[in-house]
Amino acid sequence: MEFEGAIRLAAFAAVFAAVALWEALAPRRKRSFGRRARWPHNLGLLLVDVALVRVLVPGAAIAVAMTAAGSGWGLLNALALPGWAAIAAGIALLDLAIYFQHVMFHAVPALWRLHRVHHADLDFDVTTGARFHPIEILISTAIKCAAIAALGAPVISVFVFEMLLNATAMFNHANASLPQRLERWLRWLVVTPDMHRVHHSVRYEESSSNFGFNLPWWDRLFGTYRAQPRLGHAAMTIGVDAFRSSQDLRLDRLLVQPLRDTPGQYPITRRQAAG
């Protein structure tokens, strides 16, 4: 478990540094707030998340995968696929589970209160990909562990998936430009920053689209794909309409934000009601 944690930390640091450099060299949008106003609080929230997980559920996903393998739990163990096929299927099906989890965190009001901490960032960059409320992280870990047990995902699948999820969360939240031609091709293989940025729009019909994190296929398959924001990437507004103050960026405000009863809580419900 310690070895796994060291590898994940090293990978996180390397990807974070690479994406931050990419943002500095080729920014996609002008920032609304400087890094000093946001980064200490977003990264502070990440440290709270990491500390909580380390104390309460250290190595939970890998532990469940090992138990499932030893006990023969889950779909993939029942199918007895060849090793390579089981690994590939495990990664893809875990990604599908995360897609549905993400939709659920938007559709269920109590879960949206937690998830809107991620969406209420007033800019969109590499630190947004690490900005999640600690209770959301714990719930997500429980859902992921249940999915691992139900699927019987191999330990290697889980390890690779965890690494990919961390890396792509930073990549697809990057405030960075890709050549347009490359971006159009790449979004068939992976969720790109331009694709995911649409999901962070203040407009409900846009934030209720593009739920994928790693693979872009689920949004196309289930009808939640939106190619571009209505106003374009440069002019679109990022965030949640109820939290527009610079004070709302502070770590203490982020931790208590789910307790605040404000307009703009239920994006999917309000979008449907408006339609």
Secondary structure, DSSP 8 states (H G I E B T S, - for coil): -HHHHHHHHHHHHHHHHHHHHHHHHSBSS--SS-HHHHHHHHHHHHHHHHHHHHHHSTTHHHHHHHHHHHHT-SHHHHHT--HHHHHHHHHHHHHHHHHHHHHHHHHSHHHHHHHHHHHT-SS-STTGGG---HHHHHHHHHHHHHHHHHHT--HHHHHHHHHHHHHHHHHTT--B---HHHHHHHTTTS--HHHHHHHTBSSHHHHTS---SS-SHHHHHHT---SS-TT-TTT--BS-TT--SGGGGSHHHHHHGGG---S---HHHHHHHH-
